[in-house]
């Protein structure tokens, strides 16, 4: 048997939930920290969007890393005061390389960016710049992909630390995520407050945990898919009058 090429092996390794991309496809970019890392899209997200659009019309790219702040994606991130820590954007660069490979450098019909992150910024006390940073990240993505019609779905961080005891800016980050979702075009958010109770994937009982239960991750994937489908449907409806023209023919 002929050995696979190095490039083929690389593509399989970095994009485990990807279907080959061409024009007319629906691209879903999933990124964030540990609760996105634990999502396992193939168990709930990908089947839902495949059911809606068809297996050959879906591209799903995932890149997530736990314990990472938004500055690992947003290159112009700056704290409210001081010069440190510095923005790096290294996860974003890695993610975009995966997107280019997955789409074969072609423009899909739609692009949806799904974001599950914020815990680390809440822990570090950078909630006061989180809304502007998230908007900046969205604009960075629009610029790099050369399109202003990207859909954005934000997973609001859970109710883990509503008293801000361990993570001083927990509620501030939650508020910022909702604010961005309700003011930015083509953007929506999903609730995760009921996903951190039950049994973990290791069979341990959890209650109001930082990470989600085994069923919670499945539910999260379905919610992300549902909200993504809603945004795509909302913004790809025929223009007024188009339906009438078709019925007259």
Backbone as a ProteinNet text record, in pm:
[ID]
protein_1_A
[PRIMARY]
XXXXXXXXXXXXXXXXXXXXXXXXXXXXXXXXXXXXXXXXXXXXXXXXXXXXXXXXXXXXXXXXXXXXXXXXXXXXXXXXXXXXXXXXXXXXXXXXXXXXXXXXXXXXXXXXXXXXXXXXXXXXXXXXXXXXXXXXXXXXXXXXXXXXXXXXXXXXXXXXXXXXXXXXXXXXXXXXXXXXXXXXXXXXXXXXXXXXXXXXXXXXXXXXXXXXXXXXXXXXXXXXXXXXXXXXXXXXXXXXXXXXXXXXX
[TERTIARY]
84.9	0	88.6	52.7	131.4	114.8	225.3	220	155.7	71.7	10	113.5	85.7	177.8	176.8	284.5	293.7	180.2	144.9	38.4	-94.9	-121.4	-247.8	-258.8	-149.8	-149.3	-172.9	-110.5	-125.1	-269.7	-336	-474	-563.5	-543.6	-625	-602.6	-478.8	-446.8	-504.5	-493.1	-532.8	-680	-750.2	-889.7	-973.4	-987.8	-1054.3	-1203	-1267	-1410	-1439.9	-1354.9	-1366.3	-1413.7	-1502.8	-1540.2	-1483.4	-1435.8	-1362.1	-1438.4	-1367.3	-1433.9	-1420.3	-1529.3	-1531.9	-1630.6	-1644.8	-1745.9	-1883	-1970.7	-2104.2	-2116.7	-2008.4	-2011.4	-2043.3	-2078.6	-2101.2	-1986	-1908.8	-1791.4	-1826.1	-1792.1	-1811.5	-1675.1	-1635.8	-1507.3	-1535	-1486.3	-1509.7	-1379.4	-1382.5	-1260.2	-1291.8	-1189.6	-1206.4	-1112.1	-1147.4	-1060.1	-1119.8	-1106.7	-1128.9	-1269.6	-1372	-1506.7	-1537.5	-1463	-1471.6	-1385.5	-1273.1	-1183.6	-1255	-1343.1	-1414.7	-1540.7	-1572.6	-1700.9	-1715.4	-1608.7	-1615.7	-1729.6	-1710.8	-1818.6	-1883.9	-1808.3	-1863.7	-1976.8	-1993.8	-2099.4	-2232.4	-2230	-2356.8	-2359.9	-2255.9	-2258.7	-2258.2	-2158.6	-2144.6	-2264	-2314.6	-2432.9	-2551.5	-2567.8	-2681.1	-2669.3	-2550.9	-2537.1	-2533.7	-2481.6	-2485.5	-2630	-2710.4	-2851.8	-2921.6	-2884.4	-2948.4	-2900.6	-2770.3	-2714.3	-2662.9	-2646.4	-2591.4	-2443.7	-2402.2	-2263.4	-2164.2	-2194.2	-2099.8	-2096.8	-2182.6	-2191.3	-2141.7	-2078.2	-2038.9	-1888.4	-1828.3	-1688.1	-1685.6	-1630.4	-1618.9	-1471.5	-1423.3	-1283.5	-1282.4	-1211.7	-1200.9	-1055.6	-1032.9	-903.2	-928.3	-901.9	-926	-814.3	-792.6	-687.5	-727.8	-725.6	-764.7	-670.2	-723.5	-645.8	-576.8	-650.1	-595.5	-689.6	-629.6	-706.2	-729.6	-817.3	-855	-737.5	-634.7	-517.7	-442.2	-469.7	-409.2	-476.6	-587.3	-655.7	-649.4	-683.2	-692.5	-556.8	-502.3	-364.6	-345.8	-451.9	-441.3	-491.6	-502	-551	-458.1	-521.5	-444.8	-521	-450.4	-517.3	-555	-644.9	-687.9	-574.1	-487.8	-373.2	-248.6	-137.2	-10.1	23.3	142.5	192.3	193.8	161.2	163.3	31	-9.7	58.5	40.4	116	113.7	21.8	-35.8	-113.4	-17.9	-60.7	21.2	-53.4	-179.5	-256.5	-213.7	-136.8	-79.3	-183.9	-285.8	-389.9	-471.6	-494.9	-567.1	-491.6	-362.7	-283.2	-290.3	-281.7	-291.1	-428.5	-532.4	-668.3	-687.3	-635.2	-653.3	-579.5	-467.6	-398.6	-484.7	-552.8	-642.7	-759.5	-811	-921.8	-879.1	-761.2	-713.3	-696.6	-643.9	-629.8	-766.1	-856.5	-987.5	-1069.8	-1057.7	-1135.6	-1061.4	-936.3	-854.9	-845.8	-841.3	-826.5	-943.6	-1058.9	-1178.2	-1272	-1359.7	-1456.1	-1584.4	-1621.9	-1748.4	-1867.5	-1983.8	-2105	-2131.4	-2117.8	-2136.7	-2023.8	-1998.3	-1898.7	-1963.5	-1951.8	-2003.2	-1891.2	-1865.9	-1760.1	-1826.9	-1793.6	-1853.9	-1747.2	-1777.7	-1678.5	-1720.6	-1634.4	-1659.5	-1533.6	-1528.1	-1407.8	-1445	-1356.5	-1380.1	-1343.3	-1336	-1303.4	-1167.6	-1069.6	-935.7	-929	-999	-1001.8	-1072.7	-1174.9	-1243.3	-1149.9	-1070	-976.1	-867.4	-819.8	-710.2	-757.9	-889.9	-942	-940.7	-959.5	-960.5	-1100.2	-1200.7	-1337.5	-1372	-1303.3	-1335.5	-1297.5	-1212.2	-1177.5	-1227.2	-1307.3	-1345.9	-1439.5	-1537	-1630.9	-1557.6	-1471.6	-1395.3	-1301	-1244.9	-1154.5	-1229.6	-1348.4	-1427.7	-1470.6	-1511	-1544.1	-1421.4	-1306.3	-1183.2	-1148.3	-1169.4	-1144.5	-1236.4	-1362.8	-1457	-1414.2	-1371.3	-1328.6	-1200.1	-1112.1	-989.1	-1021.9	-1120.9	-1161.7	-1225.9	-1310.2	-1371.5	-1264.3	-1165.4	-1058.7	-976.9	-938.7	-853	-924.3	-1054.2	-1130.2	-1186.4	-1173.9	-1218.1	-1367.8	-1444.1	-1590	-1654.6	-1768.1	-1837.3	-1968.2	-1985.6	-2110.2	-2091.2	-1993.6	-1967.9	-2070.7	-2122.5	-2210.8	-2126.8	-2169.2	-2096.2	-2191.2	-2149.6	-2225.3	-2134.1	-2178.4	-2099.8	-2161.7	-2082	-2126.3	-2097.2	-2202.4	-2179.5	-2126.9	-2020.6	-1965.7	-2073.8	-2063.5	-2171.2	-2188.2	-2270.8	-2296.6	-2201.6	-2083.4	-1987.3	-1949.2	-1922.4	-1871.4	-1946.1	-2075.2	-2157.5	-2128	-2056.9	-2017	-1877.1	-1816.2	-1683.1	-1579.9	-1585.4	-1494.7	-1360.3	-1364.4	-1242.1	-1196.9	-1295.4	-1270.9	-1331.2	-1251.9	-1304.8	-1390.5	-1371.5	-1449.1	-1546.2	-1589.4	-1677	-1805.9	-1878.4	-2005.6	-1983	-1871.2	-1841.5	-1819.6	-1749.9	-1729.7	-1862.2	-1944.9	-2077.8	-2157.6	-2157.6	-2231.5	-2173.9	-2042.6	-1978	-2016	-2021.6	-2056.6	-2198.8	-2291	-2428.7	-2438.1	-2366.9	-2366.5	-2320.2	-2210.9	-2160	-2260.2	-2316.5	-2411.7	-2534.7	-2575.7	-2698.7	-2676.2	-2551.5	-2523.9	-2447.9	-2376.8	-2303.4	-2395.8	-2380.3	-2464.2	-2432.8	-2534.3	-2520.6	-2458.8	-2494.4	-2434.5	-2543.3	-2521.3	-2615	-2536.1	-2601.6	-2534.7	-2620.8	-2554.3	-2625.8	-2595.9	-2693	-2683.8	-2613.8	-2528.7	-2461.3	-2484.2	-2573.9	-2589.1	-2637.9	-2702.9	-2756.1	-2669.3	-2548.7	-2465.8	-2357.3	-2341.2	-2229.3	-2273.5	-2383.2	-2430	-2449.2	-2434.8	-2456.9	-2331.8	-2312.4	-2197	-2094.3	-1969.2	-1861.8	-1834.3	-1748.1	-1713.8	-1641	-1585.7	-1519.3	-1615.1	-1743.1	-1843	-1851.7	-1788.5	-1790.3	-1907.2	-1975.4	-2086.3	-2031.1	-2083.8	-2041.4	-2162.7	-2138.7	-2245.5	-2189.9	-2249.4	-2205.4	-2054.8	-2004.9	-1861	-1812.4	-1682.1	-1622.4	-1640.2	-1623.8	-1640.6	-1774.7	-1816.1	-1951.7	-1959.8	-2079.6	-2103.5	-2094.6	-2091.5	-2087.3	-2208.4	-2326	-2446.5	-2444.3	-2383.9	-2376.5	-2302.3	-2193.1	-2119.1	-2200.8	-2276.1	-2362	-2468.7	-2529.3	-2630.7	-2570.8	-2450.3	-2384.7	-2364.2	-2317	-2298.4	-2428	-2536	-2666.1	-2712.2	-2689.9	-2730	-2648.9	-2519.1	-2435.7	-2484.2	-2515.6	-2562	-2694.6	-2787.5	-2918.6	-2907.7	-2827.3	-2813.7	-2742	-2644	-2574.2	-2670.5	-2751.5	-2849.3	-2948.8	-2992.9	-3086.5	-3026.3	-2900.3	-2836.2	-2818.4	-2777.8	-2760.1	-2892.9	-2997.7	-3129.6	-3180	-3158.5	-3205.3	-3141.8	-3013.6	-2940.3	-2922.9	-2989.2	-2983.9	-3122.9	-3221.5	-3356.2	-3362.2	-3450.2	-3464	-3506.1	-3455.2	-3492.7	-3640.4	-3699.2	-3841	-3869.8	-3972.6	-4008.3	-3955.7	-3849	-3791.5	-3889.7	-3959.8	-4055.6	-4168.2	-4216.4	-4325.7	-4283.3	-4158.1	-4109.8	-4106.7	-4067.4	-4057.8	-4195.1	-4293.6	-4426.4	-4495.3	-4454.6	-4516.4	-4462.6	-4348.4	-4287.7	-4354.4
-119.4	0	124.6	222.6	345	427.2	474.1	553.5	689.3	741.3	872	982.6	1090.2	1202.9	1272.9	1347.3	1422.9	1524	1589.5	1688.6	1624.7	1506.4	1438.9	1405.7	1359.3	1326.9	1452.5	1562.9	1688.9	1734.6	1728.7	1773.3	1689.7	1559.6	1473.3	1503.1	1538.4	1562.4	1693	1798.7	1929.2	1958.2	1884.2	1913.1	1785.9	1731.3	1602.8	1605.3	1723	1729.1	1808.6	1800.6	1884.1	1802.9	1861.3	1806.5	1900.4	1844.8	1921.7	2045.8	2159.6	2285.5	2334.1	2390.9	2453.2	2568.1	2641	2745.4	2683.7	2761.3	2714.1	2635.1	2616.5	2542.7	2636.6	2575.3	2648.3	2617.6	2720	2705.3	2743.1	2654.4	2679.1	2674.2	2786.8	2796.7	2797.5	2696.5	2682.3	2705.6	2798.3	2825.5	2874.6	2874.1	2917.2	2841.9	2835.8	2767.8	2635.6	2594.9	2454.4	2402.8	2485.6	2435.1	2419.5	2487.1	2457.3	2335.8	2325.8	2211.7	2080.5	2086.3	1966.8	1938.3	2021.4	2009.3	1879.6	1837.1	1721.2	1737.6	1825.3	1860.2	1741.4	1636.2	1521.1	1453.5	1483	1418.6	1492.2	1619.9	1693.9	1808.3	1891.9	2008.4	1966.9	1890	1854.2	1775.2	1674	1604.2	1697.4	1799.5	1890.5	1977.1	2031.1	2115.7	2031.4	1909.1	1819.4	1783.1	1759.9	1728.9	1845	1966.1	2085.4	2115.3	2104.6	2151.3	2039.9	1919.6	1809.7	1790.7	1665.9	1633.5	1701.7	1707.2	1762.9	1915.1	1978	2124	2186.4	2106.9	2154.5	2140.1	2245.3	2243.3	2288.1	2204.9	2239.7	2238.1	2350.9	2362.7	2397.5	2320	2342.8	2364.2	2468.4	2487.3	2557	2488.7	2544.1	2501.9	2582.3	2553	2607.4	2522.6	2564.1	2664.7	2740.3	2838.3	2940.9	2991.6	3093.3	3213.8	3333.1	3457.4	3501.5	3598.2	3642	3703	3747.8	3804.1	3699	3571.8	3466.1	3457.5	3530.1	3540.2	3684.3	3780.1	3918.4	3986.6	4022.2	4070.5	4213.1	4292.4	4430.2	4446.4	4335.3	4341.4	4425.1	4504.3	4583.7	4587.2	4573.9	4587.5	4733.5	4757.6	4894.3	4978.1	4915.2	4985.3	4898.8	4962.9	4890.8	4834.4	4781.7	4730	4578.2	4511.2	4365.4	4313.9	4191.1	4101.3	4146.8	4088.1	4126.1	4035.1	4090.7	4010.7	3930	3809.3	3725	3682.8	3644.9	3601.5	3468.3	3390.3	3270	3161.6	3153	3053.2	3093.9	3222.3	3272	3237.5	3259.7	3227.9	3078.6	2996.7	2851.9	2813.7	2876.5	2851.5	2888.5	3004.4	3049.4	2960.1	2905.7	2809.8	2686.2	2641.4	2527.2	2560.6	2682.1	2724	2723.3	2774.9	2779.3	2638.9	2547.7	2409.5	2345.2	2368.2	2302.6	2350.7	2478.5	2534.9	2531.4	2483.8	2482.4	2622.8	2722.5	2864	2914	2849.1	2891.5	2966.4	3050.8	3125.2	3044.5	3009.1	2938.1	3031.5	2973.8	3054.2	3133.3	3067.9	3136.9	3100.6	3190.9	3168.1	3198.5	3105.2	3125.6	3096.6	3192.4	3179.9	3154.4	3042.5	3002.7	3014.6	3089.8	3130.9	3086.7	3010.3	2970.7	2998.5	3118	3164.4	3278.6	3309.3	3422.2	3395	3266.8	3231.8	3286.9	3278.3	3323.4	3474.8	3547.9	3693.7	3733.7	3655.8	3681.4	3654.7	3550.6	3516.2	3621.6	3674	3771.8	3914.3	3935.7	4068.4	4163.3	4109.9	4194.1	4209.4	4196	4207.4	4343.7	4447.9	4583.2	4609.7	4526.6	4545.8	4429.6	4339.9	4220	4249.6	4336.7	4367.1	4426	4523.9	4584.5	4482.8	4394	4292.5	4194.1	4155.3	4062.4	4126.7	4251.5	4322.9	4332.8	4359	4366.7	4234.5	4124.3	3992.9	3965.7	4003	3982.6	4063.2	4187.5	4270.5	4216.3	4164.5	4101.3	3985.2	3906.2	3792.5	3840.4	3942.3	3996.3	4045.3	4114.9	4169.5	4058.2	3958.9	3852.5	3764.3	3745.4	3665.3	3749.6	3881.3	3970.1	3971	3961.8	3963.1	4019.4	4088.5	4150.5	4080	3959.3	3886.5	3763.7	3766.7	3653.7	3653.1	3534.7	3517.9	3483.1	3531.9	3506	3450.6	3340.4	3281	3275.9	3336	3343.9	3253.7	3167	3092.8	3175.7	3222.9	3300.4	3207.9	3250.3	3166.2	3140.3	3027.6	2977.5	3057.9	3003.1	3066	3014.4	2972.3	2909.6	2998.1	3126.6	3213.5	3346.5	3341.4	3461.8	3561.4	3517.4	3609.8	3667	3631.7	3684	3659.5	3543.7	3512.7	3459.1	3365.8	3307.3	3377.4	3420.9	3490.3	3630	3731.8	3862.2	3932	3898.4	3964.4	3869.3	3765.3	3664.6	3726.5	3797.3	3854.5	3965.1	4035.7	4141.9	4084.2	3971.3	3906.9	3855.7	3796	3750.4	3865.9	3978.2	4095.4	4146.1	4145.2	4191.5	4102.5	3972.5	3880.2	3904	3925.1	3953.2	4088	4186.7	4320.3	4312.8	4242.8	4230	4156.2	4048.9	3969.2	4049.9	4141.1	4215.7	4346.8	4382.8	4508.4	4489.7	4379.5	4353.4	4289.2	4325.6	4262.9	4114.8	4038	3895.5	3818.1	3855.8	3795.2	3751.7	3636.8	3585.7	3514.1	3487.1	3416.1	3299.7	3201.4	3087.6	3077	3026.3	3010.8	2879.4	2881.4	2759	2732.5	2808.7	2801.8	2665.5	2588.8	2459.2	2342.3	2370.4	2264.5	2212.6	2272.6	2235.9	2157.1	2083.5	1992.7	1853.9	1751.3	1615	1530.7	1444	1355	1402.4	1410.4	1444	1325	1343	1231.9	1121	1151.5	1049.6	984.3	1020.8	961.2	1023.2	1138.8	1207	1303.7	1304.7	1397.7	1539.5	1633.9	1772.9	1862.3	1975.7	2071.2	2211.7	2289.8	2427.6	2433.8	2344.7	2331.8	2430.3	2446.6	2531.5	2469.3	2337.4	2266.6	2194.7	2152.7	2103.5	1952	1905	1761.7	1696.4	1564	1491.7	1528.2	1528.6	1567.1	1716.3	1795	1938.7	1973.6	1903.4	1930.5	1893.3	1785.4	1747.4	1854.1	1900.4	2005.5	2134.1	2168.2	2289.2	2282.5	2168.7	2154.2	2173.3	2119.3	2134.2	2278.9	2347.8	2488.9	2575.2	2549.5	2622.8	2599.5	2475.7	2443.4	2511.2	2504	2564.6	2714.6	2781.5	2926	2960.9	2879.7	2902.2	2888.7	2786.1	2762.7	2878	2925.6	3038.2	3162.3	3193.1	3311.1	3296.7	3179	3156.2	3171.1	3111.3	3119.7	3263.1	3336.2	3473.9	3562.6	3538.6	3627.7	3572.5	3462.6	3411	3395.6	3462.9	3460.3	3539.3	3499.9	3577.1	3720.2	3811.7	3951.7	3969.6	4075.5	4101.9	4114.2	4045.9	4049.9	3933.3	3867.9	3755.6	3640.4	3611.3	3501.5	3526.8	3651.8	3686.5	3668.5	3708	3694	3548.1	3460	3319.4	3258.6	3301.1	3241.8	3285.8	3399.2	3448.5	3380.5	3310.2	3250.7	3119.2
0	0	0	-81.5	-91.6	35.6	91.5	213.9	185.5	276.6	254.9	258.6	185.9	184.5	319.2	344.8	470.2	478.7	367.3	367.8	402.4	348	377.4	525.1	582.6	725	807.4	766.7	838.3	838.5	722.8	713.9	803.8	804.1	887.8	1035.4	1071.1	1211.8	1262.1	1181.9	1233.4	1213.3	1130.4	1106.5	1116.6	1235.9	1248.3	1219.3	1218	1192.8	1066.3	965.8	846.8	727.8	651.1	521.9	414.7	303.5	202.8	161	155.1	129	-14.1	-66.4	-197.2	-191.2	-302.6	-310	-283.8	-214.5	-187.7	-59.6	12.9	137.9	255.2	368.4	492.5	587	619	703.7	847.1	940.6	1083	1151.4	1211.9	1281.2	1430.4	1500.9	1644.4	1718.7	1816	1890.1	2030.4	2115.3	2253.2	2344.4	2472.4	2566.6	2609.7	2734.7	2771.4	2744.6	2762.3	2738.5	2589.6	2505.4	2361.7	2329.4	2395.2	2376.2	2410.6	2509.6	2551.2	2473.3	2375.6	2304.8	2226.3	2157.2	2068.8	1966.7	1867.8	1774.7	1705.9	1681.3	1611.5	1684.8	1814.8	1892.2	1886.3	1851.5	1850.6	1749.8	1747.9	1658.5	1511.7	1473	1332.1	1279.7	1351.5	1300	1276.7	1362.8	1348.6	1223.2	1197.6	1078.3	950.7	960	844.6	810	911.5	888.2	818.5	854.6	797.6	656.3	632.2	504.8	414.7	468.7	390.1	415.9	421.5	454	359.9	232.3	135.4	136.3	214.7	215.5	345.1	430.1	562.3	583.6	636.7	679.4	825.4	913	1054.1	1093.1	1143	1186.3	1334.8	1413.1	1557.1	1596.9	1678.2	1742.5	1875.4	1984.7	2116.9	2210.6	2314	2411	2546.8	2648	2781.1	2843.8	2940.7	3018.3	2929.2	2831.1	2741.5	2737	2749.2	2745.5	2601.5	2583.3	2449.2	2374.1	2445	2376.6	2294.7	2317.5	2235.3	2098.3	2081.3	1951.9	1897.7	1982.9	1937.1	1945.6	1830.6	1823.4	1872.6	1875.4	1922.7	2065.9	2137	2275.1	2361.6	2449.3	2545.1	2676.7	2789.3	2919.3	2942.2	3034.7	3061.3	3116.4	3195.7	3252.6	3240.4	3216.5	3213.6	3076.5	3065.5	2938.5	2931.2	3038.4	3038.8	3094.6	3055.6	2961.5	2817.1	2728.1	2587.6	2506	2401.1	2306.3	2218.6	2183.1	2095.8	1968.9	1983.6	1867.5	1811.2	1885.8	1826.1	1800.1	1884.9	1858.4	1736.9	1722.3	1604.8	1476.5	1474	1354.9	1323	1425.7	1406.6	1352.9	1407.6	1363	1217.2	1178	1039.5	941.2	982.5	895.3	872.5	976.7	961.4	868.7	880.2	794.4	648	620.7	481.7	424.9	504.7	459.5	435.4	528.7	521.1	402.5	369.3	258.7	126.5	128.9	7	-52.5	37.1	-1.1	-86.1	-76.9	-149.3	-55.2	-111.2	-31.2	-15.7	107.5	127.2	110	98	85.3	212.5	328.4	456.4	551.2	644.5	749.7	883.8	976.8	1112.6	1211.6	1299.8	1401.3	1535.5	1598.4	1725.7	1834.4	1940.1	2038.8	2179	2247.9	2386.9	2466.2	2525.4	2593.6	2685.5	2780.7	2868.4	3013.2	3048.1	3186	3229.2	3141.4	3179.3	3195.8	3110.4	3125.3	3254.2	3292.8	3419.6	3537.2	3527.2	3634.3	3648.7	3535.3	3538.1	3567.3	3567.2	3596.3	3478.6	3356.8	3237.3	3177.7	3262.9	3213.9	3159.2	3206.4	3162.4	3017.2	2960.1	2818.9	2732.6	2792	2719.3	2601.8	2620.2	2511.7	2391.6	2416	2305.8	2242.1	2322.1	2268.5	2179.6	2221.4	2141.9	2010.4	2017.1	1892.9	1802	1863.1	1785	1719.9	1792.3	1735.1	1617	1629.6	1518.9	1396.5	1419.2	1307	1245.7	1327.4	1278.9	1185.8	1223.3	1140.8	1010	1018.4	896.4	799.2	852.2	768.5	703.4	783.1	731.7	629.9	647.1	551	437.1	449	342	320.1	430.4	414.6	541.2	521.9	633.8	666.2	614	635.8	725.4	814.3	903.2	1016.3	1047.3	1162.7	1285.1	1402.1	1526.3	1631.9	1694.1	1803.8	1926.1	2035.9	2158.9	2264.2	2323.1	2440.2	2563.5	2630	2752.6	2861.3	2929.9	3036.3	3141.6	3209	3294.4	3423.2	3512.3	3642.1	3750.7	3711.5	3802.6	3920.9	3897.5	4004.5	4003.5	4028.2	4020.4	4132.8	4235.2	4342.1	4319.8	4208.5	4173.3	4283.6	4343.4	4454	4405.5	4311.9	4258.4	4130.1	4053.4	3926.8	3939.5	3971.9	4010.3	3905.6	3777	3671.6	3602.8	3674.2	3612.6	3557.8	3641.9	3596.5	3494.4	3504	3408	3267.9	3259.3	3129.8	3074.5	3159.4	3115.3	3055.1	3124.4	3076.1	2944.6	2933	2810.3	2692.3	2713.7	2606.1	2556.2	2647.3	2608	2537.5	2590	2527.4	2382.3	2358.4	2221.5	2134	2186.4	2107.9	2069.5	2155.6	2131.1	2057.9	2033.7	1963.4	1832.7	1818.3	1695.4	1590.9	1463.2	1360.1	1345.2	1309.8	1279.1	1396.2	1518.3	1637.6	1735.2	1800	1899.5	2008.8	2121	2230	2276.5	2338.9	2394.7	2543.5	2616.8	2761.7	2795	2898.1	2943.1	3092.2	3154.4	3299	3349.6	3264.9	3306.4	3261.5	3213.2	3154.5	3247.7	3364.8	3452.9	3575.9	3562.9	3667.8	3608.6	3691.2	3643.7	3654.4	3555.7	3554.6	3452.6	3495.3	3402.3	3312.1	3215.3	3125.6	3199.7	3314.5	3396.8	3495.4	3486.7	3573.6	3711.3	3730.4	3859.3	3865.2	3979	3998	4013.7	3934.7	3943.7	3967.3	4031.2	4057.9	4044.5	3954.8	3930.7	3907.6	3824.7	3801.8	3695	3690.2	3586.6	3448.7	3441.6	3315.2	3313.2	3196.1	3180.1	3195.8	3215.7	3227.2	3089.6	3089.4	2961.7	2876.2	2937	2863.5	2831.2	2920.5	2897.9	2769.9	2741.7	2618.5	2494.8	2504.3	2391.8	2368.2	2477.7	2466.7	2412.6	2456.7	2407.8	2257	2207.5	2064.2	1987.7	2039.6	1973.5	1974.8	2086.8	2095.2	1999.5	1993.4	1898.3	1755.5	1723.5	1588.3	1558.6	1652.9	1632.1	1608.8	1691.7	1677.2	1547	1507.6	1380.6	1263.8	1266.6	1159.4	1152	1268.3	1271.6	1206.9	1239.3	1181.8	1031.1	987.2	843.2	770.9	826.9	765.4	760.5	869.2	877.9	771.9	744.2	654.4	512.5	483	345.2	287.3	347.3	292.9	163.1	68.4	-55.3	-26.1	-104.8	-89.2	-119.2	-62	-83.2	-232.1	-277.4	-418.5	-497.5	-449.7	-523	-532.5	-421.4	-421.5	-518.4	-522	-613.6	-757.3	-788.5	-925.1	-966.9	-873.5	-905.5	-927.8	-847.8	-861.3	-989.8	-1043.5	-1166.1	-1289.4	-1276	-1394.7	-1429.5
[MASK]
+++++++++++++++++++++++++++++++++++++++++++++++++++++++++++++++++++++++++++++++++++++++++++++++++++++++++++++++++++++++++++++++++++++++++++++++++++++++++++++++++++++++++++++++++++++++++++++++++++++++++++++++++++++++++++++++++++++++++++++++++++++++++

